[in-house]
Amino acid sequence: MKNGTMAPSFTTARGAAPRGIAFCGIATGALLALAATCALTTPAAATTAATKATAPAATTTTATAAGARLHWGPVRSRGGHDGYATADVWITDFSAETFVVSGTLYDRDRHRDHCAYIRARFHYAGGGTGWARPRTTCAARGGFRLSSDGEITRVDVKVCVLDRARRATLSCYADPIKTETVANWPR
């Protein structure tokens, strides 16, 4: 039997599950974590909560949480010695008051003191630039969220390999993302 066709059969503290919630559509492994969700009183709220809780991938969850709407794609550091760093990048609309670059950062360097590093430089609509605080991960992958302080016209996403021992970045690559580049992308 597929996971999507299983109906939960458990009772709440007050007795049986409320009327109107005959099917929650949750996976077997997530049944215990979502027990409270299935006990909601409105079917619409249960459907919404179950949909959010069963998001298929980490990048989808990160993108939704950050409010990202456009998938820019991978940004990879330059190759070098033993490996590289890469980021799967999602962005919000340039018309947003606070622009967000989010996604997943991957460390693909075999050296134990080398980590993945990402930073964004925002070019503001009123003039001037500003850097977001860098994010790093030494694990195989980790999420990131970088946001601006106002409306922007361009962002430079910089991905590097970080050498922790020397406290220096190596093999950096900056990918410029401009308003005119994403203006006609499908939504």
N, C-alpha and C positions, 0 to 999 in steps of 0.2 A: 504494500500500500504506500502511495506517495505521501510525503509529509504534508503537502497542501490539502489533502483530502481527509485528514484526521481531525475529528472534532474533540476538544478537550472534555473529559468527563471527571470533574472534580467539584467539590463543594466549597463554598465560602464559609466564613465564620457564622453567617446568618442562615445557612442552609444551602439549597441548590442555587445554581447560577441564575441570574435574573432572566425573566422572559424577554424574548426578542434577541437574545444572544445565543443562537444555536451553533454558530460556527465562528471561530476566531481566526482560522487559517494560519496557525503558527507551527513552527517546526518542533519536533520532539525535544531537541536539546534546549530550546528556548522556553519550554512549557513552564518550568519552575520560575524563571525570571519574569515571565509575563503573567503570572497568576493574578496579580492585582489588576492588570489591564483588562483581563477577561471578566472581572467582577464589576466593571463599570456599569452604570445604569442605562446609558444611552448607546444603542447600536452604532451610531455614527462616530461617537468618541472612541469606541472599541476598535472600529475599523481603522481610524486614523492612527491610533496608538500602535496597533499591530503592524500597520504598514511602515511606520517609522522604525519600529524595533527590528524589523526583518530586512533592513537595507542590505543588499548583497555584498558590497565591497567597502573597504576602508576609505577609498578616494571618494566614493559617492557620499558616504557619511560626512566626511570632512568638507566636501564641497557644499552640501546642504547646510551644515552647521555654520559655515562661514558666509553663506548667502551668495556663493559663486554661481554664475549662470553660464559662463563660457569656458570651454575646455581649450586652453592654449596648447597643451601637449607637453612632451618631455623637453626639459632643458638640461643639457649634459655638460659637465666640465670637460676641459681638454684632456685627452689621454696622456698618460705619462708612465712612469716606472711600473707599478704593479696594478693600477686600477684607476677608477674614476668615481665621481659622484654624479647623481642624476636626480631630477625632481620632476614629478608629474604635476603640472601647474594648472590651476583653475583661477579665473579672474571674475570680478564683478563688472557691471557696466561702468563706463567712464563717466556717465552722467551722475553716478551716485556721489553723495556728499563725502562718504568715507569709502575709498577704494580698497578692495581686499584682494590680496594674492594668497592663495591657500593651496593645499594639496599634500602630497606625500614625498618625503625626501629619502633617497636610497643611498646607502654607503656600499660601494662596489670596489673597495680597496682592501686587499688582503693584509696590509700592514696594520698591526694592532693599534698603533698610535696615530693612524690617519682616520679622519672622520669626514662625513659629508657636511657641507656648509652652504647656507643660502642667505642672501641679503637682497633687499630691494631698494632702489633709489627712485624716489617719486619726483616728477617734474610738475609743479603746481600750476594751475590755471592762472593764478594771479602773479606768477613769477617766482622764481627761486626753486631750490631743490631741497630734499631732505631724505635721510637714510632711515630705514626701519631697523630695529635691533636685529642682529643676525640670529639665525637658528641653526643648531647643529644636531647631528645624531651620530653616534658611534655604533648603533645597532644596525641591523640589516635594513630597517626602514623606520621612519617616524613621521608624524604629521607636523605641519607648520601652518601658521597664519600670520601674515604680515599686512598691516593696514596703514593707510595714509592719515594725515591730519586734516584733509580737505579735498576738494575736487582737483583732479589732475588731468593732464593731457598726454602723459607718457610715463611708463615705468620701465626701468632697467632691472631685470632679474638676473642676479649674479650667483652662479653655482661654482663652488670650489671644493678642493680637497684641503682639509685643515690638518696641519701637522701639529699635534698637541704638544710635543716635546719642545719644538722651536717657537710655538705660538705664532705660526705663520700660515698664510693660505698659499696653496700651490695649484697650478693648472686651472686657473679661473677662466670662466667664459660668461660674458654678459649678453643676454638676449633682450633687445629693446622691443617693447610692446607699445604701439602707438594707437591713438584714437582712430586714425584713418585706416589702419590695418584691419581692425576688427569691426569697422562701421557697418559693413554689409554682410556680416556673418549670419547664418541662420540661427534663430533663437529656439 
